[in-house]
Amino acid sequence: MSINIKRNQLKRVVIVGGGLGGLRLAEDLSKANLQVVLIDKNNFHQFPPLIYQIASAGIDPSSISFPFRQIFRKRKNFYFRMAEARAVFPDKKILQTSIGKIEYDYLVFAAGTTTNFYGNANIEKWAIPMKTVSEAMGLRNAVLSNLERALTCATEEERQELLNVVIVGGGATGVEIAGALSEMKRYVIPYDYPDMDSSLMHIYLLEAGDRLLAGMSQDSSKKAYDFLTSMGVDVQFGKMVTDYKDHKVLMKDGQEIPTRTFLWVSGVKAQPITGIEGDHLGRGFRIVVDEFNRIPGMDGLFAIGDQCIQTTDPAYPGGHPQLAQVAIQQAALLAKNIQKIAEGADDTQLKPFRYKNLGSMATIGRHKAVVELGKFHSQGFFAWVLWLVVHLRSILGVKNKVMVLLNWLWKYVSYNDSIRMITYATKPKEVRDRLKREQTTHLGTDLLENEED
């Protein structure tokens, strides 16, 4: 079966992944004389930098999500299909997805990363990752459910398991969610749960290295540590988590922490795709690309953002950092290069990618943030305001910007919001059965060759 999109005289560009890079690429190419097909497993774009605020019940999921069809509703030669990419057959220029196959002239992988559990089955089974809106909602439900259960549990041992929160990974996501949960402990629990001793809630942030925010300067790392410890977060360095058993996080040095809220934000790996393997993959299973984001030896195949590794930039011989700005800048340049390639340009007419570092920032809590923009470094209140402005500007849609701003203003004034609901989506049986069939379907070469349109 093939995806039902009629081909026309235009060259077809298929983009896998509607994250920040994929969305920018689709927007730029949809204005060109090309047929653009965007494939994503969700029907909406999500804004990753604010996902942690969903987990801490700070903002509503819809405030940082935007339907693809609404974004591109006025683009004539644009098509969206909700599906998962399963395999690519470069010799046939065919992409196999969960809903069928599609032919392409140019195929761009921009699906980003998934959580890396480093082969530990127990951690993968029990830990809560923080890469998507749905995972953040899962964490929100877990935290709120555990608070409710802590009021009625039978033993003190179980109560402490329910109230301990363990976060593994001292990068930006780990630091930001630790700060957000600390503020929830301080400003929410005493009022929503007056019959609970909030001092029993402990937030642990475990980092295998010797500092937080390893991609930023030592000063910013130290300031982030000072902010978190002043907020009551137990930050521990040199802690290698090896397993999770019997509601306990186990560490290489023998330490154990009992918890039923176990967050894993310690590492990522590129989204896998059958057909691109072996020498085509680099560190973290990222797809190796050249200076034009092409996959060497595979005609018409490209990759951008976190899913690729590019070692041709003299300033980043080990590959670029897996940051949003890298994906956005690569997408903007690739859109121009693909248009030139479609017009018959050769390599001499293409522009190689060179990353321009626009800086890094992380927020820890109210009036607490660290910002590095070139040689300008700031910590505290001004950095926090700058973080708010930058992220508010980056959210798609006027309505979403207004809703997030109002949420932030109301929370700033009242320390309160109405998003602390425990909700679980229930799929109709027909949908559940269909998804199960799609997940178990074998998508090998035989299937591709034997399928009938």
Protein Blocks (a to p, Z undefined) as FASTA:
>chain_A
ZZdddddfbdcdddehjafklmmmmmmmmmmccddddddfbfbdcdfklmmmmmnomacf
klmgccfklmmmmpmkbccdddddfbdcfknopacdfkbccddfbdcdfebpaddeehpa
klmmmmccdfbfklmmmmmmmmmmmmmmmmmmmbfklmmmmmpccdedjbfklmmmmmmm
mmmmmmmmmmmmmmbcfklpccddddfblbehklbcfklmmmmmmmmmmnopacdehiac
fbdeehiacdfkopacddfbdcdffbccddddehiacjlpcehhiacddfkopaehiahi
acehjlbccfkbmklmnopaddfklmmmmmmmmmmmmmmmmnopafklpccdddddebdc
ddfbehiacddehjbccehjklmmmmmmmmmmmpgcjklmmmmmmmmmmmmmnopafklc
cddddddfklmmmmmmmmmpccbfklmmmpcZZ
